[in-house]
Amino acid sequence: MTEITFENNNSQYWATFWEEINQAGNKKGPMTPGFWNQMAHRYARDTPQEKEETRLKRILDFITSSGLQLQGAEVLDIGAGTGSLSIPLAKMGAHVTAIDFSEEMLKKLQARAQEEQVTIKTIEKSWNSVNLDEEGYQKKFDLVIVSMTPAVRNPQDFALMLKASKGICYYSGWVHRKWDPSYYTLYKHLFNEEFKETPHGFYLPFMYLYMLGYRPEVTLIQDEWNSYETIDEYVETASGFFSTTKPIDDQIKKQIREYITPYAPDGVYNAQTQVITGMMIWDMKDGNIQT
């Protein structure tokens, strides 16, 4: 486990709070490689190209606003998934290392990289299991990215991210997420209680950084995400998210299938999620963390 050196009591208190608030569901559902192995084939399937290009331009403009020159830059993409950022950055001339604990996600990334004729180093490993000294990653990277991923979930993971960077860090995460209405109705139908929103993570690393002396630049984005899922996919997705608070067995999955089938014309359900996401960027040279 990464040892954190605290600058003051405030940062220590906040790290303790962050650790406690994220205990529930820490090794279930979306926190497991199996969940993302099942999700891998869906990525980029439902996002219109124009919308994806707009999203990518917004992120890259935000990163380059720091003054970082991507040509020749050493970049670490933590929780890289199928390469939605790794591949464009490599095409811009960066030397990219992509790490993810999902074998299937990395297979998708490698296939896309081959199609785009770029070279990306991939590592199949959980971020919290990385030894920076053994890998030679202490202060190695000009840019470290954590984008909409469960790979960095607590202060130890986050401190590991900070220590890998010698320059710019980029983080994006949930500010608010309103699930598709079916999730709330279905959860109450299955468990006879209201579906409880889990704490959304963006404010946790932001406040931690602030307590350490950093003043990251922040941008918030409001959006609607549409996911077209087959009935089988919906069952697995809902089961995965519900498993963070409830035990899920074959009988529960059968009930999920029975519930959603009438709402899935031609066997496909359109799940609509209202989201607010946050992006922040900062320079490691501007803060006070001791590494």
URLINDA-V124558 format. One record per residue. N is the residue number from 1. RES is the residue in one small letter. PHI is phi in radians with two decimals (* if undefined). Layout:
N|RES|PHI ; N|RES|PHI
This chain:
1|m|* ; 2|t|-1.20 ; 3|e|-1.48 ; 4|i|-1.79 ; 5|t|-1.71 ; 6|f|-1.55 ; 7|e|-1.41 ; 8|n|-2.82 ; 9|n|-1.11 ; 10|n|-1.04 ; 11|s|-1.16 ; 12|q|-1.17 ; 13|y|-1.08 ; 14|w|-1.19 ; 15|a|-1.06 ; 16|t|-1.12 ; 17|f|-1.07 ; 18|w|-1.05 ; 19|e|-1.07 ; 20|e|-1.19 ; 21|i|-1.25 ; 22|n|-1.81 ; 23|q|-1.19 ; 24|a|-1.12 ; 25|g|1.21 ; 26|n|-1.14 ; 27|k|-2.21 ; 28|k|-2.29 ; 29|g|0.82 ; 30|p|-1.13 ; 31|m|-1.57 ; 32|t|-2.05 ; 33|p|-1.04 ; 34|g|-1.01 ; 35|f|-1.04 ; 36|w|-1.36 ; 37|n|-1.06 ; 38|q|-1.24 ; 39|m|-1.44 ; 40|a|-0.99 ; 41|h|-1.23 ; 42|r|-1.56 ; 43|y|-1.14 ; 44|a|1.25 ; 45|r|-1.29 ; 46|d|-1.79 ; 47|t|-1.58 ; 48|p|-1.01 ; 49|q|-1.02 ; 50|e|-1.09 ; 51|k|-1.16 ; 52|e|-1.13 ; 53|e|-1.13 ; 54|t|-1.12 ; 55|r|-1.07 ; 56|l|-1.12 ; 57|k|-1.08 ; 58|r|-1.07 ; 59|i|-1.20 ; 60|l|-1.14 ; 61|d|-1.11 ; 62|f|-1.14 ; 63|i|-1.14 ; 64|t|-1.28 ; 65|s|-1.12 ; 66|s|-1.29 ; 67|g|1.62 ; 68|l|-1.17 ; 69|q|-1.61 ; 70|l|-1.33 ; 71|q|-1.07 ; 72|g|1.45 ; 73|a|-1.26 ; 74|e|-1.52 ; 75|v|-2.15 ; 76|l|-2.00 ; 77|d|-1.88 ; 78|i|-1.57 ; 79|g|1.21 ; 80|a|-1.23 ; 81|g|1.07 ; 82|t|-1.55 ; 83|g|1.66 ; 84|s|-1.07 ; 85|l|-1.88 ; 86|s|-0.98 ; 87|i|-1.19 ; 88|p|-1.04 ; 89|l|-1.16 ; 90|a|-1.12 ; 91|k|-1.17 ; 92|m|-1.54 ; 93|g|1.77 ; 94|a|-1.39 ; 95|h|-1.66 ; 96|v|-1.82 ; 97|t|-1.92 ; 98|a|-1.99 ; 99|i|-2.12 ; 100|d|-2.76 ; 101|f|-1.56 ; 102|s|-1.74 ; 103|e|-1.06 ; 104|e|-1.21 ; 105|m|-1.06 ; 106|l|-1.19 ; 107|k|-1.08 ; 108|k|-1.09 ; 109|l|-1.06 ; 110|q|-1.12 ; 111|a|-1.14 ; 112|r|-1.16 ; 113|a|-1.10 ; 114|q|-1.14 ; 115|e|-1.10 ; 116|e|-1.50 ; 117|q|1.05 ; 118|v|-2.21 ; 119|t|-1.86 ; 120|i|-2.32 ; 121|k|-1.41 ; 122|t|-2.01 ; 123|i|-2.29 ; 124|e|-1.59 ; 125|k|-2.90 ; 126|s|-1.25 ; 127|w|-1.02 ; 128|n|-1.25 ; 129|s|-1.74 ; 130|v|-1.34 ; 131|n|-1.74 ; 132|l|-1.06 ; 133|d|-1.20 ; 134|e|-1.13 ; 135|e|-1.43 ; 136|g|1.31 ; 137|y|-1.78 ; 138|q|-1.08 ; 139|k|0.89 ; 140|k|-1.55 ; 141|f|-1.74 ; 142|d|-1.26 ; 143|l|-2.49 ; 144|v|-2.04 ; 145|i|-2.03 ; 146|v|-2.28 ; 147|s|-2.17 ; 148|m|0.86 ; 149|t|-2.42 ; 150|p|-1.40 ; 151|a|-1.10 ; 152|v|-2.05 ; 153|r|-2.12 ; 154|n|-2.51 ; 155|p|-1.09 ; 156|q|-1.17 ; 157|d|-1.06 ; 158|f|-1.18 ; 159|a|-1.09 ; 160|l|-1.10 ; 161|m|-1.06 ; 162|l|-1.06 ; 163|k|-1.30 ; 164|a|-1.42 ; 165|s|-1.73 ; 166|k|-1.91 ; 167|g|-2.62 ; 168|i|-1.62 ; 169|c|-2.13 ; 170|y|-2.19 ; 171|y|-2.35 ; 172|s|-2.35 ; 173|g|-2.89 ; 174|w|-1.30 ; 175|v|-1.74 ; 176|h|-2.70 ; 177|r|-2.53 ; 178|k|-1.83 ; 179|w|-1.11 ; 180|d|-0.92 ; 181|p|-0.94 ; 182|s|-1.07 ; 183|y|-1.09 ; 184|y|-1.20 ; 185|t|-1.15 ; 186|l|-1.15 ; 187|y|-1.07 ; 188|k|-1.16 ; 189|h|-1.10 ; 190|l|-1.37 ; 191|f|-2.08 ; 192|n|1.01 ; 193|e|-2.70 ; 194|e|-1.27 ; 195|f|-1.27 ; 196|k|-1.57 ; 197|e|-1.20 ; 198|t|-1.41 ; 199|p|-1.08 ; 200|h|-1.61 ; 201|g|-1.46 ; 202|f|-1.06 ; 203|y|-1.20 ; 204|l|-1.17 ; 205|p|-1.17 ; 206|f|-1.06 ; 207|m|-1.15 ; 208|y|-1.07 ; 209|l|-1.03 ; 210|y|-1.05 ; 211|m|-1.15 ; 212|l|-1.48 ; 213|g|1.84 ; 214|y|-1.54 ; 215|r|-2.25 ; 216|p|-1.17 ; 217|e|-1.42 ; 218|v|-2.20 ; 219|t|-2.32 ; 220|l|-1.91 ; 221|i|-2.31 ; 222|q|-1.79 ; 223|d|-2.73 ; 224|e|-2.18 ; 225|w|-1.84 ; 226|n|-1.92 ; 227|s|-2.22 ; 228|y|-1.66 ; 229|e|-2.05 ; 230|t|-1.16 ; 231|i|-1.04 ; 232|d|-1.04 ; 233|e|-1.15 ; 234|y|-1.07 ; 235|v|-1.04 ; 236|e|-1.21 ; 237|t|-1.15 ; 238|a|-1.08 ; 239|s|-1.05 ; 240|g|-1.10 ; 241|f|-1.23 ; 242|f|-1.17 ; 243|s|-1.18 ; 244|t|-1.24 ; 245|t|-2.19 ; 246|k|-2.37 ; 247|p|-1.24 ; 248|i|-2.05 ; 249|d|-2.20 ; 250|d|-1.10 ; 251|q|-1.17 ; 252|i|-1.11 ; 253|k|-1.08 ; 254|k|-1.10 ; 255|q|-1.16 ; 256|i|-1.08 ; 257|r|-1.08 ; 258|e|-1.11 ; 259|y|-1.23 ; 260|i|-1.45 ; 261|t|-0.95 ; 262|p|-1.11 ; 263|y|-1.71 ; 264|a|-2.09 ; 265|p|-1.01 ; 266|d|1.04 ; 267|g|1.39 ; 268|v|-2.23 ; 269|y|-1.96 ; 270|n|-1.69 ; 271|a|-1.53 ; 272|q|-2.03 ; 273|t|-2.07 ; 274|q|-1.58 ; 275|v|-2.34 ; 276|i|-2.16 ; 277|t|-1.98 ; 278|g|-2.15 ; 279|m|-2.09 ; 280|m|-2.44 ; 281|i|-2.44 ; 282|w|-2.70 ; 283|d|-1.87 ; 284|m|-1.06 ; 285|k|-1.32 ; 286|d|-1.66 ; 287|g|-1.91 ; 288|n|-2.11 ; 289|i|-1.10 ; 290|q|-1.68 ; 291|t|-2.11
